[in-house]
Amino acid sequence: MGFGSYDESEQKDQSVDEDDDSEAVNVHEEDHEGEVSFEAEGSTEDLVGRLQEMKDEDDDE
């Protein structure tokens, strides 16, 4: 098969080795409650204007 081709026959009979004594990952183990804040160096209008300039530069390339 060539690069990027898909052959279902390559997918059959695949097995995954699992350890029965492995612990599951608890995604909530490190939950944090709080606030995030930041101070921008420019006004919202300045930042939006700079973002538009950056987009225009990308369009020119």
C-alpha positions as CSV (number, residue, x, y, z in Angstrom):
1,M,0.0,0.0,0.0
2,G,1.2,3.5,-0.8
3,F,1.6,6.3,1.6
4,G,-1.7,7.6,2.9
5,S,-3.7,4.6,1.7
6,Y,-6.1,2.8,3.9
7,D,-6.5,-0.9,4.0
8,E,-9.0,-2.4,6.5
9,S,-7.1,-5.7,6.4
10,E,-4.3,-4.0,8.2
11,Q,-6.6,-3.0,11.0
12,K,-7.9,-6.4,11.9
13,D,-6.4,-8.6,14.7
14,Q,-4.8,-5.7,16.5
15,S,-4.5,-6.2,20.2
16,V,-3.7,-3.8,23.0
17,D,-1.6,-4.9,26.0
18,E,-3.3,-3.7,29.1
19,D,-2.0,-4.1,32.7
20,D,-4.9,-5.3,34.8
21,D,-3.3,-3.6,37.9
22,S,-2.9,-0.2,36.3
23,E,-4.8,2.7,37.8
24,A,-7.1,4.9,35.7
25,V,-6.2,8.5,35.3
26,N,-8.4,10.8,37.3
27,V,-8.8,14.0,35.3
28,H,-10.4,15.8,38.2
29,E,-7.5,15.0,40.6
30,E,-6.0,18.4,40.1
31,D,-9.1,20.6,39.7
32,H,-8.6,24.2,40.8
33,E,-11.1,26.9,41.4
34,G,-10.1,30.5,41.1
35,E,-9.8,33.5,38.9
36,V,-7.4,34.4,36.1
37,S,-6.8,38.1,35.3
38,F,-4.4,40.0,33.2
39,E,-3.7,43.6,32.2
40,A,-3.3,44.5,28.6
41,E,-0.8,47.2,27.6
42,G,-3.3,48.7,25.1
43,S,-6.9,49.5,24.8
44,T,-9.3,47.0,23.3
45,E,-9.4,49.1,20.1
46,D,-5.6,49.1,19.9
47,L,-5.5,45.4,20.3
48,V,-8.2,44.7,17.7
49,G,-6.5,47.1,15.3
50,R,-3.2,45.2,15.7
51,L,-4.9,41.9,15.2
52,Q,-6.4,43.2,12.0
53,E,-3.0,44.4,10.9
54,M,-1.6,40.9,11.6
55,K,-4.4,39.3,9.6
56,D,-3.8,41.6,6.7
57,E,0.0,40.8,6.7
58,D,-0.9,37.1,6.5
59,D,-3.2,37.7,3.6
60,D,-0.5,39.5,1.7
61,E,1.9,36.6,2.0
